[in-house]
Amino acid sequence: MKIFEIMKERNLVNAIGIPLWLFLIYQGDIYYSIFMLICIELALSEFYTLTEKKGIQPLRLLGMSASVFIADYYYVQPEITGHQILGGTILIIIFTFVWELFSGKLNPINNIAVTLAGILFIPILLGTAIDIRQFDTAMGTNLTFAIVLSVWACDSAAFIFGTLLGKSKILPKISPKKSWIGSISGFSFSIISFYTLFSLDALGDIITLNDAIALGVITGIFGQIGDFSESMLKRDVGVKDSGTILAGHGGVLDRFDSLIFAMPLSYLYIHFLM
Protein backbone atom coordinates (compact mmCIF):
# COMPACT_ATOMS: atom_id res chain seq x y z
CA MET A 1 0.00 0.00 0.00
CA LYS A 2 1.12 3.56 -0.71
CA ILE A 3 1.00 4.65 2.92
CA PHE A 4 3.43 1.91 3.98
CA GLU A 5 5.83 2.68 1.12
CA ILE A 6 5.98 6.34 2.18
CA MET A 7 6.45 5.48 5.84
CA LYS A 8 9.27 3.03 4.98
CA GLU A 9 11.34 5.88 3.52
CA ARG A 10 11.13 7.72 6.84
CA ASN A 11 12.00 4.82 9.12
CA LEU A 12 15.80 5.23 9.10
CA VAL A 13 15.68 8.93 9.97
CA ASN A 14 13.03 8.23 12.62
CA ALA A 15 15.08 5.40 14.14
CA ILE A 16 18.06 7.69 14.64
CA GLY A 17 16.52 11.13 14.97
CA ILE A 18 13.67 10.50 17.41
CA PRO A 19 15.75 8.77 20.14
CA LEU A 20 18.47 11.42 19.76
CA TRP A 21 15.95 14.25 20.03
CA LEU A 22 14.31 12.71 23.10
CA PHE A 23 17.70 12.07 24.72
CA LEU A 24 18.72 15.70 24.23
CA ILE A 25 15.38 16.91 25.62
CA TYR A 26 16.09 14.72 28.67
CA GLN A 27 19.62 16.14 29.00
CA GLY A 28 18.46 19.73 28.59
CA ASP A 29 20.77 22.62 29.50
CA ILE A 30 23.61 23.40 27.06
CA TYR A 31 23.25 20.08 25.19
CA TYR A 32 19.69 20.70 24.08
CA SER A 33 20.41 24.37 23.45
CA ILE A 34 23.31 23.58 21.10
CA PHE A 35 21.16 21.00 19.31
CA MET A 36 18.41 23.57 18.79
CA LEU A 37 20.94 26.18 17.64
CA ILE A 38 22.24 23.75 15.01
CA CYS A 39 18.67 23.06 13.86
CA ILE A 40 17.94 26.79 13.74
CA GLU A 41 21.04 27.49 11.65
CA LEU A 42 20.21 24.70 9.20
CA ALA A 43 16.57 25.75 8.92
CA LEU A 44 17.55 29.40 8.39
CA SER A 45 20.02 28.37 5.69
CA GLU A 46 17.26 26.42 3.94
CA PHE A 47 14.93 29.41 4.19
CA TYR A 48 17.54 31.65 2.58
CA THR A 49 18.11 29.04 -0.13
CA LEU A 50 14.39 29.10 -0.94
CA THR A 51 14.47 32.88 -1.32
CA GLU A 52 17.49 32.71 -3.61
CA LYS A 53 15.28 30.93 -6.12
CA LYS A 54 13.41 34.25 -6.40
CA GLY A 55 16.62 36.08 -7.28
CA ILE A 56 17.15 37.44 -3.75
CA GLN A 57 20.58 37.47 -2.12
CA PRO A 58 20.08 37.38 1.67
CA LEU A 59 22.95 38.17 4.00
CA ARG A 60 23.51 34.63 5.22
CA LEU A 61 26.45 35.24 7.54
CA LEU A 62 24.67 38.05 9.32
CA GLY A 63 21.52 35.94 9.76
CA MET A 64 23.55 33.02 11.09
CA SER A 65 25.43 35.27 13.52
CA ALA A 66 22.19 36.82 14.76
CA SER A 67 20.87 33.31 15.43
CA VAL A 68 23.69 32.66 17.90
CA PHE A 69 22.89 35.87 19.77
CA ILE A 70 19.16 35.05 19.89
CA ALA A 71 19.76 31.45 21.04
CA ASP A 72 22.04 32.74 23.81
CA TYR A 73 19.33 35.18 24.87
CA TYR A 74 16.80 32.36 25.27
CA TYR A 75 19.35 30.17 27.05
CA VAL A 76 20.37 32.64 29.77
CA GLN A 77 16.95 34.19 30.46
CA PRO A 78 16.11 36.01 32.68
CA GLU A 79 19.71 37.23 33.10
CA ILE A 80 19.56 39.43 29.98
CA THR A 81 17.54 42.61 30.46
CA GLY A 82 15.02 44.12 28.08
CA HIS A 83 17.46 46.92 27.30
CA GLN A 84 20.11 44.39 26.29
CA ILE A 85 17.86 42.46 23.91
CA LEU A 86 16.58 45.73 22.42
CA GLY A 87 20.17 46.86 21.98
CA GLY A 88 21.07 43.62 20.25
CA THR A 89 18.07 43.98 17.93
CA ILE A 90 19.07 47.54 17.05
CA LEU A 91 22.60 46.38 16.18
CA ILE A 92 21.27 43.53 13.98
CA ILE A 93 19.09 45.95 12.00
CA ILE A 94 21.83 48.56 11.56
CA PHE A 95 24.48 45.96 10.63
CA THR A 96 22.09 44.52 8.01
CA PHE A 97 21.75 47.89 6.30
CA VAL A 98 25.48 48.72 6.57
CA TRP A 99 26.47 45.28 5.22
CA GLU A 100 24.10 45.61 2.28
CA LEU A 101 25.27 49.18 1.65
CA PHE A 102 28.82 48.02 0.93
CA SER A 103 27.99 44.64 -0.65
CA GLY A 104 27.22 46.04 -4.11
CA LYS A 105 24.43 43.48 -4.65
CA LEU A 106 21.33 44.04 -6.74
CA ASN A 107 17.86 44.45 -5.15
CA PRO A 108 19.03 45.73 -1.74
CA ILE A 109 15.46 46.23 -0.46
CA ASN A 110 14.60 42.59 -1.08
CA ASN A 111 17.93 41.39 0.31
CA ILE A 112 17.50 43.36 3.54
CA ALA A 113 13.83 42.41 3.93
CA VAL A 114 14.47 38.69 3.48
CA THR A 115 17.51 38.71 5.76
CA LEU A 116 15.50 40.26 8.59
CA ALA A 117 12.41 38.15 7.80
CA GLY A 118 14.51 35.00 8.14
CA ILE A 119 15.77 36.12 11.55
CA LEU A 120 12.24 36.90 12.71
CA PHE A 121 10.78 33.69 11.29
CA ILE A 122 13.25 31.08 12.48
CA PRO A 123 15.67 31.95 15.34
CA ILE A 124 13.25 34.27 17.15
CA LEU A 125 10.27 31.89 16.85
CA LEU A 126 11.95 28.48 17.01
CA GLY A 127 14.48 29.69 19.58
CA THR A 128 11.69 29.75 22.16
CA ALA A 129 12.16 25.98 22.37
CA ILE A 130 15.40 26.69 24.27
CA ASP A 131 13.61 28.95 26.76
CA ILE A 132 10.85 26.40 27.36
CA ARG A 133 13.41 23.68 28.12
CA GLN A 134 15.14 26.02 30.57
CA PHE A 135 11.73 26.67 32.13
CA ASP A 136 11.30 22.91 32.54
CA THR A 137 14.53 22.71 34.51
CA ALA A 138 13.62 25.63 36.75
CA MET A 139 9.99 24.66 37.40
CA GLY A 140 10.10 20.85 37.30
CA THR A 141 7.85 20.56 34.26
CA ASN A 142 8.10 18.43 31.11
CA LEU A 143 6.57 20.86 28.66
CA THR A 144 9.27 20.55 25.99
CA PHE A 145 8.68 16.81 25.74
CA ALA A 146 4.90 17.32 25.85
CA ILE A 147 4.89 19.90 23.05
CA VAL A 148 7.14 17.80 20.83
CA LEU A 149 5.05 14.67 21.51
CA SER A 150 1.85 16.60 20.83
CA VAL A 151 3.16 17.87 17.49
CA TRP A 152 4.32 14.37 16.54
CA ALA A 153 0.92 12.95 17.46
CA CYS A 154 -0.78 15.67 15.42
CA ASP A 155 1.44 15.13 12.37
CA SER A 156 1.16 11.34 12.52
CA ALA A 157 -2.61 11.29 12.97
CA ALA A 158 -3.12 13.87 10.22
CA PHE A 159 -0.90 11.89 7.86
CA ILE A 160 -2.45 8.48 8.58
CA PHE A 161 -6.13 9.44 8.72
CA GLY A 162 -5.74 11.97 5.93
CA THR A 163 -4.10 9.38 3.65
CA LEU A 164 -6.66 6.69 4.43
CA LEU A 165 -9.87 8.72 4.68
CA GLY A 166 -9.22 12.27 3.53
CA LYS A 167 -11.29 13.50 0.60
CA SER A 168 -12.16 17.16 1.14
CA LYS A 169 -9.02 19.31 0.95
CA ILE A 170 -8.34 22.36 3.12
CA LEU A 171 -5.97 24.50 1.04
CA PRO A 172 -5.40 22.51 -2.16
CA LYS A 173 -3.48 25.31 -3.89
CA ILE A 174 -0.93 25.36 -1.07
CA SER A 175 -0.88 21.78 0.22
CA PRO A 176 -2.94 19.52 -2.07
CA LYS A 177 -2.66 16.42 0.14
CA LYS A 178 -3.92 18.00 3.38
CA SER A 179 -7.56 17.14 4.15
CA TRP A 180 -10.12 18.21 6.73
CA ILE A 181 -10.28 14.66 8.12
CA GLY A 182 -6.52 14.63 8.59
CA SER A 183 -6.48 18.07 10.17
CA ILE A 184 -9.29 17.32 12.62
CA SER A 185 -7.66 13.99 13.52
CA GLY A 186 -4.33 15.71 14.14
CA PHE A 187 -5.96 18.38 16.29
CA SER A 188 -7.76 15.72 18.35
CA PHE A 189 -4.63 13.66 18.94
CA SER A 190 -2.68 16.75 19.94
CA ILE A 191 -5.13 17.40 22.78
CA ILE A 192 -5.30 13.70 23.66
CA SER A 193 -1.52 13.53 24.03
CA PHE A 194 -1.47 16.49 26.45
CA TYR A 195 -4.44 15.12 28.39
CA THR A 196 -2.79 11.69 28.65
CA LEU A 197 0.45 13.17 29.99
CA PHE A 198 -1.49 15.26 32.48
CA SER A 199 -3.47 12.19 33.63
CA LEU A 200 -0.18 10.36 34.18
CA ASP A 201 1.15 13.27 36.30
CA ALA A 202 3.95 13.67 33.76
CA LEU A 203 3.70 17.43 33.19
CA GLY A 204 4.70 18.72 36.61
CA ASP A 205 2.81 20.05 39.61
CA ILE A 206 2.22 23.57 38.34
CA ILE A 207 0.37 22.45 35.17
CA THR A 208 -3.41 22.35 35.56
CA LEU A 209 -5.87 20.46 33.36
CA ASN A 210 -6.88 23.76 31.75
CA ASP A 211 -3.23 24.49 30.97
CA ALA A 212 -2.78 21.05 29.41
CA ILE A 213 -5.88 21.42 27.22
CA ALA A 214 -4.92 24.97 26.20
CA LEU A 215 -1.42 23.87 25.18
CA GLY A 216 -2.90 20.93 23.29
CA VAL A 217 -5.16 23.31 21.39
CA ILE A 218 -2.21 25.60 20.61
CA THR A 219 -0.07 22.79 19.21
CA GLY A 220 -3.01 21.17 17.44
CA ILE A 221 -4.01 24.34 15.60
CA PHE A 222 -0.86 26.36 15.17
CA GLY A 223 1.41 23.39 14.55
CA GLN A 224 -0.67 22.71 11.44
CA ILE A 225 -0.71 26.40 10.49
CA GLY A 226 3.09 26.37 10.68
CA ASP A 227 3.09 23.39 8.32
CA PHE A 228 0.78 25.20 5.88
CA SER A 229 2.86 28.37 6.10
CA GLU A 230 6.05 26.56 5.13
CA SER A 231 4.18 24.82 2.30
CA MET A 232 3.11 28.26 1.08
CA LEU A 233 6.76 29.35 0.89
CA LYS A 234 7.78 26.20 -0.97
CA ARG A 235 4.85 26.53 -3.36
CA ASP A 236 5.89 30.11 -4.09
CA VAL A 237 9.34 29.03 -5.27
CA GLY A 238 8.19 25.76 -6.86
CA VAL A 239 9.92 23.13 -4.70
CA LYS A 240 8.61 20.09 -2.84
CA ASP A 241 11.04 20.14 0.10
CA SER A 242 13.09 22.85 1.79
CA GLY A 243 16.18 20.62 1.59
CA THR A 244 17.44 17.04 1.28
CA ILE A 245 19.42 16.57 4.50
CA LEU A 246 16.79 14.28 6.08
CA ALA A 247 15.97 11.35 3.78
CA GLY A 248 12.23 10.88 3.46
CA HIS A 249 11.55 14.06 5.44
CA GLY A 250 13.10 16.73 3.22
CA GLY A 251 15.00 19.44 5.05
CA VAL A 252 15.29 20.60 8.63
CA LEU A 253 12.76 23.35 7.97
CA ASP A 254 10.31 20.66 6.80
CA ARG A 255 10.83 18.74 10.03
CA PHE A 256 10.48 21.76 12.34
CA ASP A 257 7.80 23.74 10.51
CA SER A 258 5.06 22.74 12.98
CA LEU A 259 7.17 23.77 15.96
CA ILE A 260 7.98 27.18 14.48
CA PHE A 261 4.49 28.40 15.44
CA ALA A 262 3.61 25.91 18.19
CA MET A 263 6.68 26.65 20.34
CA PRO A 264 6.50 30.48 20.46
CA LEU A 265 2.75 30.51 21.13
CA SER A 266 3.26 27.93 23.89
CA TYR A 267 6.06 30.17 25.18
CA LEU A 268 3.66 33.12 25.33
CA TYR A 269 1.05 31.03 27.11
CA ILE A 270 3.56 29.67 29.64
CA HIS A 271 5.02 33.06 30.53
CA PHE A 272 1.93 35.24 30.37
CA LEU A 273 -1.16 33.09 30.99
CA MET A 274 -0.11 30.25 33.28
C-alpha positions as CSV (number, residue, x, y, z in Angstrom):
1,M,0.0,0.0,0.0
2,K,1.1,3.6,-0.7
3,I,1.0,4.7,2.9
4,F,3.4,1.9,4.0
5,E,5.8,2.7,1.1
6,I,6.0,6.3,2.2
7,M,6.5,5.5,5.8
8,K,9.3,3.0,5.0
9,E,11.3,5.9,3.5
10,R,11.1,7.7,6.8
11,N,12.0,4.8,9.1
12,L,15.8,5.2,9.1
13,V,15.7,8.9,10.0
14,N,13.0,8.2,12.6
15,A,15.1,5.4,14.1
16,I,18.1,7.7,14.6
17,G,16.5,11.1,15.0
18,I,13.7,10.5,17.4
19,P,15.7,8.8,20.1
20,L,18.5,11.4,19.8
21,W,16.0,14.3,20.0
22,L,14.3,12.7,23.1
23,F,17.7,12.1,24.7
24,L,18.7,15.7,24.2
25,I,15.4,16.9,25.6
26,Y,16.1,14.7,28.7
27,Q,19.6,16.1,29.0
28,G,18.5,19.7,28.6
29,D,20.8,22.6,29.5
30,I,23.6,23.4,27.1
31,Y,23.3,20.1,25.2
32,Y,19.7,20.7,24.1
33,S,20.4,24.4,23.4
34,I,23.3,23.6,21.1
35,F,21.2,21.0,19.3
36,M,18.4,23.6,18.8
37,L,20.9,26.2,17.6
38,I,22.2,23.8,15.0
39,C,18.7,23.1,13.9
40,I,17.9,26.8,13.7
41,E,21.0,27.5,11.7
42,L,20.2,24.7,9.2
43,A,16.6,25.7,8.9
44,L,17.5,29.4,8.4
45,S,20.0,28.4,5.7
46,E,17.3,26.4,3.9
47,F,14.9,29.4,4.2
48,Y,17.5,31.7,2.6
49,T,18.1,29.0,-0.1
50,L,14.4,29.1,-0.9
51,T,14.5,32.9,-1.3
52,E,17.5,32.7,-3.6
53,K,15.3,30.9,-6.1
54,K,13.4,34.2,-6.4
55,G,16.6,36.1,-7.3
56,I,17.1,37.4,-3.8
57,Q,20.6,37.5,-2.1
58,P,20.1,37.4,1.7
59,L,23.0,38.2,4.0
60,R,23.5,34.6,5.2
61,L,26.5,35.2,7.5
62,L,24.7,38.0,9.3
63,G,21.5,35.9,9.8
64,M,23.6,33.0,11.1
65,S,25.4,35.3,13.5
66,A,22.2,36.8,14.8
67,S,20.9,33.3,15.4
68,V,23.7,32.7,17.9
69,F,22.9,35.9,19.8
70,I,19.2,35.0,19.9
71,A,19.8,31.5,21.0
72,D,22.0,32.7,23.8
73,Y,19.3,35.2,24.9
74,Y,16.8,32.4,25.3
75,Y,19.4,30.2,27.1
76,V,20.4,32.6,29.8
77,Q,17.0,34.2,30.5
78,P,16.1,36.0,32.7
79,E,19.7,37.2,33.1
80,I,19.6,39.4,30.0
81,T,17.5,42.6,30.5
82,G,15.0,44.1,28.1
83,H,17.5,46.9,27.3
84,Q,20.1,44.4,26.3
85,I,17.9,42.5,23.9
86,L,16.6,45.7,22.4
87,G,20.2,46.9,22.0
88,G,21.1,43.6,20.2
89,T,18.1,44.0,17.9
90,I,19.1,47.5,17.0
91,L,22.6,46.4,16.2
92,I,21.3,43.5,14.0
93,I,19.1,45.9,12.0
94,I,21.8,48.6,11.6
95,F,24.5,46.0,10.6
96,T,22.1,44.5,8.0
97,F,21.8,47.9,6.3
98,V,25.5,48.7,6.6
99,W,26.5,45.3,5.2
100,E,24.1,45.6,2.3
101,L,25.3,49.2,1.6
102,F,28.8,48.0,0.9
103,S,28.0,44.6,-0.7
104,G,27.2,46.0,-4.1
105,K,24.4,43.5,-4.6
106,L,21.3,44.0,-6.7
107,N,17.9,44.4,-5.2
108,P,19.0,45.7,-1.7
109,I,15.5,46.2,-0.5
110,N,14.6,42.6,-1.1
111,N,17.9,41.4,0.3
112,I,17.5,43.4,3.5
113,A,13.8,42.4,3.9
114,V,14.5,38.7,3.5
115,T,17.5,38.7,5.8
116,L,15.5,40.3,8.6
117,A,12.4,38.2,7.8
118,G,14.5,35.0,8.1
119,I,15.8,36.1,11.5
120,L,12.2,36.9,12.7
121,F,10.8,33.7,11.3
122,I,13.3,31.1,12.5
123,P,15.7,31.9,15.3
124,I,13.2,34.3,17.1
125,L,10.3,31.9,16.9
126,L,12.0,28.5,17.0
127,G,14.5,29.7,19.6
128,T,11.7,29.8,22.2
129,A,12.2,26.0,22.4
130,I,15.4,26.7,24.3
131,D,13.6,29.0,26.8
132,I,10.8,26.4,27.4
133,R,13.4,23.7,28.1
134,Q,15.1,26.0,30.6
135,F,11.7,26.7,32.1
136,D,11.3,22.9,32.5
137,T,14.5,22.7,34.5
138,A,13.6,25.6,36.7
139,M,10.0,24.7,37.4
140,G,10.1,20.9,37.3
141,T,7.8,20.6,34.3
142,N,8.1,18.4,31.1
143,L,6.6,20.9,28.7
144,T,9.3,20.5,26.0
145,F,8.7,16.8,25.7
146,A,4.9,17.3,25.8
147,I,4.9,19.9,23.0
148,V,7.1,17.8,20.8
149,L,5.1,14.7,21.5
150,S,1.9,16.6,20.8
151,V,3.2,17.9,17.5
152,W,4.3,14.4,16.5
153,A,0.9,13.0,17.5
154,C,-0.8,15.7,15.4
155,D,1.4,15.1,12.4
156,S,1.2,11.3,12.5
157,A,-2.6,11.3,13.0
158,A,-3.1,13.9,10.2
159,F,-0.9,11.9,7.9
160,I,-2.4,8.5,8.6
161,F,-6.1,9.4,8.7
162,G,-5.7,12.0,5.9
163,T,-4.1,9.4,3.7
164,L,-6.7,6.7,4.4
165,L,-9.9,8.7,4.7
166,G,-9.2,12.3,3.5
167,K,-11.3,13.5,0.6
168,S,-12.2,17.2,1.1
169,K,-9.0,19.3,1.0
170,I,-8.3,22.4,3.1
171,L,-6.0,24.5,1.0
172,P,-5.4,22.5,-2.2
173,K,-3.5,25.3,-3.9
174,I,-0.9,25.4,-1.1
175,S,-0.9,21.8,0.2
176,P,-2.9,19.5,-2.1
177,K,-2.7,16.4,0.1
178,K,-3.9,18.0,3.4
179,S,-7.6,17.1,4.1
180,W,-10.1,18.2,6.7
181,I,-10.3,14.7,8.1
182,G,-6.5,14.6,8.6
183,S,-6.5,18.1,10.2
184,I,-9.3,17.3,12.6
185,S,-7.7,14.0,13.5
186,G,-4.3,15.7,14.1
187,F,-6.0,18.4,16.3
188,S,-7.8,15.7,18.4
189,F,-4.6,13.7,18.9
190,S,-2.7,16.8,19.9
191,I,-5.1,17.4,22.8
192,I,-5.3,13.7,23.7
193,S,-1.5,13.5,24.0
194,F,-1.5,16.5,26.5
195,Y,-4.4,15.1,28.4
196,T,-2.8,11.7,28.7
197,L,0.5,13.2,30.0
198,F,-1.5,15.3,32.5
199,S,-3.5,12.2,33.6
200,L,-0.2,10.4,34.2
201,D,1.2,13.3,36.3
202,A,4.0,13.7,33.8
203,L,3.7,17.4,33.2
204,G,4.7,18.7,36.6
205,D,2.8,20.0,39.6
206,I,2.2,23.6,38.3
207,I,0.4,22.5,35.2
208,T,-3.4,22.4,35.6
209,L,-5.9,20.5,33.4
210,N,-6.9,23.8,31.7
211,D,-3.2,24.5,31.0
212,A,-2.8,21.1,29.4
213,I,-5.9,21.4,27.2
214,A,-4.9,25.0,26.2
215,L,-1.4,23.9,25.2
216,G,-2.9,20.9,23.3
217,V,-5.2,23.3,21.4
218,I,-2.2,25.6,20.6
219,T,-0.1,22.8,19.2
220,G,-3.0,21.2,17.4
221,I,-4.0,24.3,15.6
222,F,-0.9,26.4,15.2
223,G,1.4,23.4,14.5
224,Q,-0.7,22.7,11.4
225,I,-0.7,26.4,10.5
226,G,3.1,26.4,10.7
227,D,3.1,23.4,8.3
228,F,0.8,25.2,5.9
229,S,2.9,28.4,6.1
230,E,6.1,26.6,5.1
231,S,4.2,24.8,2.3
232,M,3.1,28.3,1.1
233,L,6.8,29.4,0.9
234,K,7.8,26.2,-1.0
235,R,4.8,26.5,-3.4
236,D,5.9,30.1,-4.1
237,V,9.3,29.0,-5.3
238,G,8.2,25.8,-6.9
239,V,9.9,23.1,-4.7
240,K,8.6,20.1,-2.8
241,D,11.0,20.1,0.1
242,S,13.1,22.9,1.8
243,G,16.2,20.6,1.6
244,T,17.4,17.0,1.3
245,I,19.4,16.6,4.5
246,L,16.8,14.3,6.1
247,A,16.0,11.4,3.8
248,G,12.2,10.9,3.5
249,H,11.5,14.1,5.4
250,G,13.1,16.7,3.2
251,G,15.0,19.4,5.1
252,V,15.3,20.6,8.6
253,L,12.8,23.3,8.0
254,D,10.3,20.7,6.8
255,R,10.8,18.7,10.0
256,F,10.5,21.8,12.3
257,D,7.8,23.7,10.5
258,S,5.1,22.7,13.0
259,L,7.2,23.8,16.0
260,I,8.0,27.2,14.5
261,F,4.5,28.4,15.4
262,A,3.6,25.9,18.2
263,M,6.7,26.6,20.3
264,P,6.5,30.5,20.5
265,L,2.7,30.5,21.1
266,S,3.3,27.9,23.9
267,Y,6.1,30.2,25.2
268,L,3.7,33.1,25.3
269,Y,1.0,31.0,27.1
270,I,3.6,29.7,29.6
271,H,5.0,33.1,30.5
272,F,1.9,35.2,30.4
273,L,-1.2,33.1,31.0
274,M,-0.1,30.2,33.3
